[in-house]
Amino acid sequence: MHFTLLTLLTTALAISQQVSAAATLERRDDAKCYSGGGKWGNEDQKAEARTKARECCNEIGTVIVPTNTQLKRCVDYSNGKIQFRIKNGFGHDQTLNPVNCSVALNLFVYLCERGGYDDTSKGWRGRADPGEGCDP
């Protein structure tokens, strides 16, 4: 019972952080949506893309990321491929955890029909790009 309650509380906290980050980023000029290229697809494919972002972040785990360093992953999903990238824009080494990573990546699945990117914020700079292939 305690394990189930802990799991529910952890999930609720993660969702709360994602919603809060999405609401915050809607007002930021740093977040840009792509105007061309691949789309996420239907609602099931968008849900799959969000799951793939979480899985990617869980795979990365909790790591110290040097300033201006990016971590990239290319994943397959039912509508093609997704290039995920997260970059440290803090100006100093920073610890990345799966929740912060997932918030930064999933933001562009929630808000942008064709994915999007953040190349200028002073924080975690996410990028989620659906399409047929990925950068090398």
N, C-alpha and C positions, 0 to 999 in steps of 0.2 A: 504494500500500500504506500509506504513512504517513497519507494522508488518511482511509482506512478505519479505521485503528487509532485515530486522533484522534477520529473520529466515534463509535466504539464506547466509548472512554473517557469522552467527554463525555456520552453517553447513560447510561452506567453511573453516573456521578456524579450526574446529574439524578435518576435513579430512586432512588439511595441517599438523596439529600436529601429526596425525597418520602416515602419510607418512614420515615425518621427523623422528619420533621415530623409525619406521621400518628401515629406511636407517641407522640410528645410531646404532641400535642393531645388524644389520647384521655384524658389525665390532667388536662387543663385545664378549669377551670370556665367559661372564657371562650367555649368553643365550644358552640353550641346547635344542635340539630336542630329543624327545623320539625315540628310535630305535625299539620299539615293542609296542604292544597294539593296541587299536582301532585307526581307521582313521576317518578323518572328513567326508569322503564320496564324493559325486559329488559336482559340483560347486554350485548347489542350496542349498545343505546341509551346505557347507562352508559359504555361505551367511547367512543362518539361524543361524549358530554358531556365526558369527560376530554380528548379531542382538541380540542374546541371551546375549552375553558379554556386549553390550551396555545397554540392559535392566537390567542386573544384577547390573551394575555400577550406573545406574540411581536409582535403588532401594536402594542401599547403600547410595547414596547421597553424600553430603559434610560432612565429619566427621574428627575429630582428632583421629589419630591412634597412640597409644603408640609404642615406639620402639620395634622391634622384635615381634609385634603382627600381626597375620594374620586374614583376613576375608575370609571365605569360603562360597561358594554356590554350590549346586548341582542342575542342571536344566535338564529337559527333552527336547529332540529335536528329529527330525524325524529319526536320525541314532543312537539313544540310549540315553545316558546321557552325560553331560559335568560337570566335576569338575573344577570350577574356584576358584583360590586363589590369593589374593594379600597381600603381606607382607611388612611391613615398615622396610627397611634396612638402613635407614638414620643415625641411631645411636642416635636419639632424636625424641620426639613426632613430628608428621608431619600431616598437613591437606591434606586429600585425596579428590579430586573432581572427578565427573564422567568422565571428559575428560582424566585426567591422568590415572584413573583406566582402561578405555576402551583401551587406547593406550597400557598399560602394558599387558592386557589380549589378545587383538586382534593380537598383534604381533605374537603370536604362532599359531594363525589360519592362518595368512598370510604366515608365513615362514616355518612352520613345518607340514608335511603330517600327523603326528600322535600326534600333540600337542607338548608342550614343557614347560620348566621351567627356572627360574632364582633363584638360591639359594644363590648367593654370591655378587651381586652388591650393591653398596652404594646408594640405591634409592628404588623405588617401584619395588618389586620382584613379577612378575606375574607368573602364572601357568595356563595353559589351557589343560585339559586332557579329550579327548573323549573316550567313552567306554560303557560298559554295566552297570556299577555301579559307586558309589562314596564312598570315605572314610567316616567313621562315623564322 
